[in-house]
Amino acid sequence: MEFIADASFIVGPWSKTPARQRWVREFMEEHKPPFVTSDPAFTEAAHLMDNPKRVSELMQSFDYQFAGILNDEREAVARLLAKYAPEMDLADATLVLLSGLIPAPKC
């Protein structure tokens, strides 16, 4: 089963909140990677981290798959942004579309 990672999840291991750090680490242990994200979501996470060295470590130590959704879904992303801005940003729009492309888990 694939899980979609947004920027807050990606930076979670370095959160200032110990409970958030613990939750992300426990989730990563229980649900093994790879985690799927979009380039804009990872870029947003890198901006939030504001530390290029840590971003480099993140890219090397965690298994994220990048969905190149902007190439295939550019018009759909634009429609979502036009409809939901300013509450939705580019990263959010790509993750919403990505959620429709990954099969839902069977319960």
N, CA and C atoms as an extended XYZ file, in Angstrom:
321
Properties=species:S:1:pos:R:3:atomname:S:1:resname:S:1:resid:I:1 pbc="F F F"
N         0.839       -1.163        0.000 N   MET     1
C         0.000        0.000        0.000 CA  MET     1
C         0.897        1.243        0.000 C   MET     1
N         0.537        2.216       -0.824 N   GLU     2
C         1.297        3.455       -0.904 CA  GLU     2
C         0.617        4.550       -0.083 C   GLU     2
N         1.420        5.349        0.565 N   PHE     3
C         0.927        6.476        1.337 CA  PHE     3
C         1.466        7.757        0.730 C   PHE     3
N         0.635        8.776        0.721 N   ILE     4
C         1.012       10.067        0.168 CA  ILE     4
C         1.544       10.943        1.302 C   ILE     4
N         2.699       11.549        1.071 N   ALA     5
C         3.336       12.399        2.077 CA  ALA     5
C         3.222       13.858        1.680 C   ALA     5
N         2.642       14.658        2.570 N   ASP     6
C         2.624       16.101        2.338 CA  ASP     6
C         3.834       16.716        3.033 C   ASP     6
N         4.005       18.013        2.859 N   ALA     7
C         5.193       18.689        3.390 CA  ALA     7
C         5.312       18.537        4.908 C   ALA     7
N         4.201       18.643        5.617 N   SER     8
C         4.285       18.551        7.080 CA  SER     8
C         4.729       17.162        7.533 C   SER     8
N         4.343       16.128        6.797 N   PHE     9
C         4.801       14.776        7.129 CA  PHE     9
C         6.297       14.644        6.835 C   PHE     9
N         6.718       15.183        5.699 N   ILE    10
C         8.124       15.071        5.287 CA  ILE    10
C         9.043       15.725        6.315 C   ILE    10
N         8.652       16.872        6.838 N   VAL    11
C         9.499       17.559        7.824 CA  VAL    11
C         9.215       17.095        9.247 C   VAL    11
N         8.249       16.240        9.427 N   GLY    12
C         7.843       15.773       10.749 CA  GLY    12
C         8.955       15.252       11.637 C   GLY    12
N         9.914       14.472       11.105 N   PRO    13
C        10.980       13.975       11.983 CA  PRO    13
C        11.818       15.080       12.624 C   PRO    13
N        11.767       16.282       12.070 N   TRP    14
C        12.524       17.407       12.617 CA  TRP    14
C        11.600       18.464       13.219 C   TRP    14
N        10.380       18.090       13.491 N   SER    15
C         9.418       19.022       14.073 CA  SER    15
C         9.900       19.522       15.423 C   SER    15
N         9.475       20.726       15.769 N   LYS    16
C         9.807       21.278       17.087 CA  LYS    16
C         8.950       20.645       18.178 C   LYS    16
N         7.911       19.921       17.771 N   THR    17
C         7.002       19.294       18.714 CA  THR    17
C         7.374       17.812       18.864 C   THR    17
N         7.822       17.392       20.043 N   PRO    18
C         8.208       15.991       20.237 CA  PRO    18
C         7.093       14.998       19.889 C   PRO    18
N         5.848       15.331       20.198 N   ALA    19
C         4.749       14.416       19.875 CA  ALA    19
C         4.625       14.228       18.373 C   ALA    19
N         4.829       15.279       17.607 N   ARG    20
C         4.764       15.191       16.140 CA  ARG    20
C         5.907       14.336       15.618 C   ARG    20
N         7.098       14.548       16.146 N   GLN    21
C         8.244       13.725       15.750 CA  GLN    21
C         7.961       12.252       16.002 C   GLN    21
N         7.455       11.954       17.188 N   ARG    22
C         7.171       10.570       17.574 CA  ARG    22
C         6.116        9.955       16.654 C   ARG    22
N         5.046       10.706       16.364 N   TRP    23
C         3.977       10.184       15.513 CA  TRP    23
C         4.508        9.839       14.128 C   TRP    23
N         5.295       10.724       13.532 N   VAL    24
C         5.828       10.462       12.189 CA  VAL    24
C         6.765        9.265       12.213 C   VAL    24
N         7.639        9.205       13.178 N   ARG    25
C         8.580        8.071       13.250 CA  ARG    25
C         7.838        6.740       13.456 C   ARG    25
N         6.833        6.729       14.312 N   GLU    26
C         6.052        5.502       14.524 CA  GLU    26
C         5.305        5.112       13.257 C   GLU    26
N         4.746        6.085       12.561 N   PHE    27
C         4.043        5.795       11.310 CA  PHE    27
C         5.010        5.204       10.292 C   PHE    27
N         6.211        5.767       10.210 N   MET    28
C         7.210        5.268        9.260 CA  MET    28
C         7.659        3.853        9.598 C   MET    28
N         7.692        3.528       10.874 N   GLU    29
C         8.067        2.171       11.263 CA  GLU    29
C         6.954        1.179       10.936 C   GLU    29
N         5.720        1.588       11.151 N   GLU    30
C         4.580        0.701       10.913 CA  GLU    30
C         4.266        0.549        9.430 C   GLU    30
N         4.390        1.616        8.682 N   HIS    31
C         4.067        1.622        7.251 CA  HIS    31
C         5.348        1.894        6.486 C   HIS    31
N         5.958        0.858        6.030 N   LYS    32
C         7.259        0.970        5.393 CA  LYS    32
C         7.189        1.753        4.087 C   LYS    32
N         8.249        2.496        3.799 N   PRO    33
C         8.321        3.227        2.539 CA  PRO    33
C         8.329        2.261        1.354 C   PRO    33
N         8.155        2.755        0.173 N   PRO    34
C         8.275        4.163       -0.183 CA  PRO    34
C         6.984        4.932        0.078 C   PRO    34
N         7.165        6.208        0.348 N   PHE    35
C         6.048        7.135        0.448 CA  PHE    35
C         6.042        7.953       -0.837 C   PHE    35
N         4.870        8.284       -1.296 N   VAL    36
C         4.734        9.005       -2.557 CA  VAL    36
C         4.474       10.472       -2.245 C   VAL    36
N         5.118       11.335       -2.994 N   THR    37
C         4.885       12.765       -2.856 CA  THR    37
C         5.031       13.411       -4.221 C   THR    37
N         4.722       14.683       -4.281 N   SER    38
C         4.898       15.415       -5.528 CA  SER    38
C         6.113       16.328       -5.395 C   SER    38
N         6.664       16.712       -6.518 N   ASP    39
C         7.799       17.631       -6.476 CA  ASP    39
C         7.460       18.919       -5.725 C   ASP    39
N         6.281       19.533       -5.979 N   PRO    40
C         5.962       20.755       -5.233 CA  PRO    40
C         5.847       20.528       -3.725 C   PRO    40
N         5.334       19.395       -3.299 N   ALA    41
C         5.227       19.117       -1.861 CA  ALA    41
C         6.611       18.963       -1.237 C   ALA    41
N         7.526       18.302       -1.950 N   PHE    42
C         8.877       18.143       -1.428 CA  PHE    42
C         9.607       19.483       -1.418 C   PHE    42
N         9.356       20.294       -2.437 N   THR    43
C         9.957       21.627       -2.483 CA  THR    43
C         9.461       22.474       -1.311 C   THR    43
N         8.172       22.376       -1.020 N   GLU    44
C         7.614       23.090        0.129 CA  GLU    44
C         8.273       22.615        1.426 C   GLU    44
N         8.473       21.317        1.550 N   ALA    45
C         9.137       20.779        2.738 CA  ALA    45
C        10.566       21.305        2.843 C   ALA    45
N        11.266       21.348        1.718 N   ALA    46
C        12.639       21.861        1.720 CA  ALA    46
C        12.661       23.318        2.156 C   ALA    46
N        11.697       24.079        1.711 N   HIS    47
C        11.605       25.483        2.118 CA  HIS    47
C        11.350       25.588        3.624 C   HIS    47
N        10.463       24.750        4.136 N   LEU    48
C        10.169       24.775        5.568 CA  LEU    48
C        11.388       24.396        6.404 C   LEU    48
N        12.189       23.485        5.882 N   MET    49
C        13.379       23.054        6.620 CA  MET    49
C        14.452       24.132        6.616 C   MET    49
N        14.528       24.911        5.538 N   ASP    50
C        15.472       26.022        5.436 CA  ASP    50
C        16.897       25.597        5.769 C   ASP    50
N        17.270       24.389        5.321 N   ASN    51
C        18.597       23.872        5.606 CA  ASN    51
C        18.976       22.899        4.482 C   ASN    51
N        19.693       23.385        3.453 N   PRO    52
C        20.026       22.528        2.309 CA  PRO    52
C        20.735       21.229        2.684 C   PRO    52
N        21.579       21.261        3.713 N   LYS    53
C        22.275       20.036        4.125 CA  LYS    53
C        21.272       19.003        4.649 C   LYS    53
N        20.314       19.452        5.443 N   ARG    54
C        19.298       18.537        5.973 CA  ARG    54
C        18.422       17.997        4.842 C   ARG    54
N        18.114       18.845        3.851 N   VAL    55
C        17.331       18.394        2.707 CA  VAL    55
C        18.103       17.303        1.964 C   VAL    55
N        19.409       17.489        1.809 N   SER    56
C        20.245       16.472        1.170 CA  SER    56
C        20.194       15.165        1.952 C   SER    56
N        20.298       15.255        3.272 N   GLU    57
C        20.215       14.059        4.119 CA  GLU    57
C        18.852       13.393        3.971 C   GLU    57
N        17.816       14.200        3.934 N   LEU    58
C        16.462       13.676        3.778 CA  LEU    58
C        16.318       12.913        2.473 C   LEU    58
N        16.826       13.474        1.402 N   MET    59
C        16.705       12.824        0.093 CA  MET    59
C        17.465       11.504        0.050 C   MET    59
N        18.533       11.407        0.810 N   GLN    60
C        19.344       10.194        0.804 CA  GLN    60
C        18.893        9.148        1.809 C   GLN    60
N        18.228        9.574        2.880 N   SER    61
C        17.930        8.632        3.947 CA  SER    61
C        16.504        8.108        3.958 C   SER    61
N        15.586        8.802        3.293 N   PHE    62
C        14.200        8.370        3.271 CA  PHE    62
C        13.810        8.001        1.862 C   PHE    62
N        12.961        7.019        1.744 N   ASP    63
C        12.566        6.511        0.440 CA  ASP    63
C        11.271        7.174       -0.009 C   ASP    63
N        11.397        8.266       -0.761 N   TYR    64
C        10.236        8.941       -1.334 CA  TYR    64
C        10.222        8.726       -2.831 C   TYR    64
N         9.056        8.420       -3.353 N   GLN    65
C         8.874        8.353       -4.795 CA  GLN    65
C         8.219        9.655       -5.218 C   GLN    65
N         8.735       10.245       -6.276 N   PHE    66
C         8.209       11.520       -6.749 CA  PHE    66
C         7.302       11.287       -7.944 C   PHE    66
N         6.071       11.701       -7.803 N   ALA    67
C         5.099       11.579       -8.889 CA  ALA    67
C         5.162       12.850       -9.719 C   ALA    67
N         5.554       12.717      -10.972 N   GLY    68
C         5.651       13.870      -11.860 CA  GLY    68
C         4.279       14.296      -12.358 C   GLY    68
N         3.431       14.666      -11.447 N   ILE    69
C         2.025       14.914      -11.755 CA  ILE    69
C         1.807       16.202      -12.556 C   ILE    69
N         2.692       17.161      -12.447 N   LEU    70
C         2.488       18.422      -13.164 CA  LEU    70
C         2.534       18.249      -14.677 C   LEU    70
N         3.354       17.339      -15.155 N   ASN    71
C         3.414       17.119      -16.605 CA  ASN    71
C         2.108       16.571      -17.155 C   ASN    71
N         1.541       15.605      -16.462 N   ASP    72
C         0.342       14.929      -16.961 CA  ASP    72
C        -0.959       15.604      -16.563 C   ASP    72
N        -0.954       16.330      -15.482 N   GLU    73
C        -2.195       16.865      -14.916 CA  GLU    73
C        -2.182       18.392      -14.773 C   GLU    73
N        -1.452       19.054      -15.627 N   ARG    74
C        -1.299       20.513      -15.518 CA  ARG    74
C        -2.631       21.244      -15.514 C   ARG    74
N        -3.526       20.886      -16.429 N   GLU    75
C        -4.823       21.570      -16.512 CA  GLU    75
C        -5.679       21.292      -15.272 C   GLU    75
N        -5.649       20.072      -14.788 N   ALA    76
C        -6.430       19.732      -13.590 CA  ALA    76
C        -5.895       20.481      -12.368 C   ALA    76
N        -4.578       20.605      -12.264 N   VAL    77
C        -3.979       21.362      -11.157 CA  VAL    77
C        -4.422       22.823      -11.250 C   VAL    77
N        -4.379       23.372      -12.448 N   ALA    78
C        -4.783       24.770      -12.643 CA  ALA    78
C        -6.248       24.981      -12.262 C   ALA    78
N        -7.104       24.023      -12.615 N   ARG    79
C        -8.529       24.135      -12.253 CA  ARG    79
C        -8.728       24.107      -10.740 C   ARG    79
N        -8.019       23.219      -10.063 N   LEU    80
C        -8.126       23.154       -8.601 CA  LEU    80
C        -7.662       24.466       -7.967 C   LEU    80
N        -6.555       24.993       -8.455 N   LEU    81
C        -6.042       26.246       -7.891 CA  LEU    81
C        -7.010       27.398       -8.134 C   LEU    81
N        -7.577       27.455       -9.326 N   ALA    82
C        -8.535       28.519       -9.637 CA  ALA    82
C        -9.764       28.422       -8.736 C   ALA    82
N       -10.174       27.208       -8.445 N   LYS    83
C       -11.376       27.014       -7.645 CA  LYS    83
C       -11.141       27.227       -6.147 C   LYS    83
N       -10.009       26.760       -5.626 N   TYR    84
C        -9.823       26.722       -4.178 CA  TYR    84
C        -8.781       27.703       -3.622 C   TYR    84
N        -8.116       28.455       -4.470 N   ALA    85
C        -7.144       29.435       -3.972 CA  ALA    85
C        -7.889       30.505       -3.186 C   ALA    85
N        -7.349       31.044       -2.161 N   PRO    86
C        -5.992       30.873       -1.659 CA  PRO    86
C        -5.826       29.752       -0.636 C   PRO    86
N        -6.909       29.049       -0.293 N   GLU    87
C        -6.781       27.979        0.710 CA  GLU    87
C        -5.920       26.814        0.211 C   GLU    87
N        -5.900       26.591       -1.104 N   MET    88
C        -5.118       25.499       -1.674 CA  MET    88
C        -3.927       26.081       -2.423 C   MET    88
N        -2.745       25.531       -2.147 N   ASP    89
C        -1.571       25.961       -2.904 CA  ASP    89
C        -1.189       24.873       -3.905 C   ASP    89
N        -0.116       25.111       -4.634 N   LEU    90
C         0.304       24.182       -5.680 CA  LEU    90
C         0.580       22.788       -5.128 C   LEU    90
N         1.279       22.710       -4.013 N   ALA    91
C         1.585       21.404       -3.423 CA  ALA    91
C         0.307       20.659       -3.058 C   ALA    91
N        -0.631       21.354       -2.433 N   ASP    92
C        -1.904       20.733       -2.062 CA  ASP    92
C        -2.643       20.204       -3.291 C   ASP    92
N        -2.695       21.009       -4.341 N   ALA    93
C        -3.413       20.599       -5.553 CA  ALA    93
C        -2.810       19.338       -6.155 C   ALA    93
N        -1.483       19.254       -6.183 N   THR    94
C        -0.866       18.049       -6.753 CA  THR    94
C        -1.140       16.829       -5.892 C   THR    94
N        -1.189       17.004       -4.571 N   LEU    95
C        -1.457       15.865       -3.689 CA  LEU    95
C        -2.913       15.421       -3.780 C   LEU    95
N        -3.832       16.363       -3.966 N   VAL    96
C        -5.240       15.996       -4.150 CA  VAL    96
C        -5.389       15.146       -5.407 C   VAL    96
N        -4.776       15.577       -6.485 N   LEU    97
C        -4.856       14.791       -7.721 CA  LEU    97
C        -4.155       13.452       -7.576 C   LEU    97
N        -3.032       13.452       -6.905 N   LEU    98
C        -2.299       12.206       -6.672 CA  LEU    98
C        -3.144       11.207       -5.894 C   LEU    98
N        -3.935       11.697       -4.953 N   SER    99
C        -4.775       10.797       -4.156 CA  SER    99
C        -5.799       10.067       -5.019 C   SER    99
N        -6.184       10.655       -6.122 N   GLY   100
C        -7.117        9.996       -7.031 CA  GLY   100
C        -6.450        8.980       -7.947 C   GLY   100
N        -5.131        9.016       -8.016 N   LEU   101
C        -4.397        8.108       -8.897 CA  LEU   101
C        -3.900        6.855       -8.181 C   LEU   101
N        -3.834        6.921       -6.868 N   ILE   102
C        -3.356        5.768       -6.088 CA  ILE   102
C        -4.550        4.986       -5.612 C   ILE   102
N        -4.571        3.693       -5.839 N   PRO   103
C        -5.714        2.889       -5.410 CA  PRO   103
C        -5.954        2.990       -3.903 C   PRO   103
N        -7.213        3.080       -3.532 N   ALA   104
C        -7.578        3.157       -2.113 CA  ALA   104
C        -7.298        1.796       -1.454 C   ALA   104
N        -6.902        1.821       -0.185 N   PRO   105
C        -6.682        0.550        0.518 CA  PRO   105
C        -7.993       -0.220        0.691 C   PRO   105
N        -7.880       -1.524        0.663 N   LYS   106
C        -9.045       -2.386        0.888 CA  LYS   106
C        -9.108       -2.725        2.378 C   LYS   106
N       -10.254       -2.505        2.971 N   CYS   107
C       -10.407       -2.766        4.407 CA  CYS   107
C       -10.962       -4.158        4.645 C   CYS   107
